Amino acid sequence: MRKITNRLLLAALLLPGFPAPSFAEPTPVGIWFSPYQPDEANVMSLIEFRADGTFREEFRKCDNGKFIGYQTESGTWSVMGDVERLVALRINGETAQAENTYTILLLTDTERRIRMEPQGHVFVGHRVHDFEFPACATAT
């Protein structure tokens, strides 16, 4: 049975006009929303990874249902194996140099889980397209 399956796959790949199967790995390129930050209470983030190796991230902080803070970062990103590296070159529009390293725990087309090294904080993001930050939640 395996020989037949392998031959059919090989034939499909060699026949002109027949679409080849796609085996692309998930990519961080795109926009990811995290509804919370494990190292800072009441902070949401939105990060866009661009294909050119640059990123832009926004953080919004809430307290008791009110918006109380905002921060932006931009810079470069790279992935080697299961290690993601972010270098912020601008924070709130000002020149900066801040670097963070993360271990990629999970990367699918819809979810991204990373662990900040060496602190161990695990961040969870979900891929989004058209996006606006939600309103600040009121504590119950």
N, C-alpha and C positions, 0 to 999 in steps of 0.2 A: 504494500500500500504506500509506503514512504517513497519508493522509487517512482511510482506513478505520480504522486504529488510533486516531487522534485522535478520530474520531466515536464509536467504541466506548467509549473512556475517558470522553468527555463524557457519553454516554448512561448509563454506569454511575454516574457521579457524580450525575446528575440523577434517576435512578429511586429512588423511595422504598423504603426497606428494603434496598437493595443496599449492602453494606459498602464504604466508600471505602478506597482504598489508604492505607497509613500511610507517611509520608515523614519520620518523626521523626529528628532528629539524635541521635547518641549523647550521653549526658549523663554528667558526672562523678558525679552523685548516686548514692551507693551506697558499698560498702566495697571497698577496694583493698589488696592485699598486695604488698609488695616484699621479696623474699628477701635483698636486699643493698642497701647504700647506696654509691654510687661515691665519696663523699667521706669515708667512715669504714668501715674494715674490720670485718667480722663483726657488722654491725648489720642487723636486719630491721625493717620498719615495717608498720603497719596504719593506714590512714586512712579515716575515714568522712566523706563529704561529705553533708550533709543538705540537703533541698530549701529549707529556710529560710535558707540562706546561712551556716550554721555548720559547723564541722568539729571532729573529735576525732581525735588521732593518738597512737599508742603506738610507742615504739622499744624494742627489746630487743637487748642486746649480749651476745655470747658470746666466750669465749676458751678454746681447747683443749677444746671440748665442754662447758664449764661456763657457766652463766648468770652474768654479772657486772654487768649494769647495766640500768636501766629508766628511761624518761622518757616523760612525757605532755605533750601540747600541745593547746590548744583555742582557738578563736577564730572568725574569719570568713573566708570565701572568696568570690571572684568571678571571672568569666571575661568578658573583652571581646575579641572576635575570637579570636586565637590566644594571648592572654596570660592566664595564670592568676595570681592574686594571693592569697597567704595572709597573714593577720595573726593571729599568735598573741597572745592576750590573757591566757592563763594557761599557765605551764610548771611542771609538777609541782605543780599546785594553787596556785601563787603568782602574783600579778598580774605581768604582763609586757607588753612591747610589742616584738615582733619581726616584721619583715615580710620576705617573700621573694616574688620575681617569677620566673615560669617561662614559657618559650615552649612551647606545646603542639605537639609534633612528630607525635603520633598519638593519636587517641581513638576507640576502637571500643567495642562493647558488652562486650568482654572484656579489652582491653588499653589502657593509658594510658602514653604516653611523654612526658616533659617535660624541658626543659633549664633548669637554674637559671641565671639571669642576674645578674651578668655572668660568674660563675665557669665556666660551660659544662658542669657535671656533668649527665649524662643519667640520669634515674631511670625505671625501668620497673616498672609495677604491673599486677597482674592482678585482675580483679573476682572477689570471693568472696562467699559468703552466710554460712552457718554456719561459724565459723572459730575456731581456736585456734592460737596460735603453735606451730610445730614445735619439737621438742627441738633443743638446740644441737648442731650437727654436730661430730664429732671430727675434728681434722686428721689427714690420712693422709700 
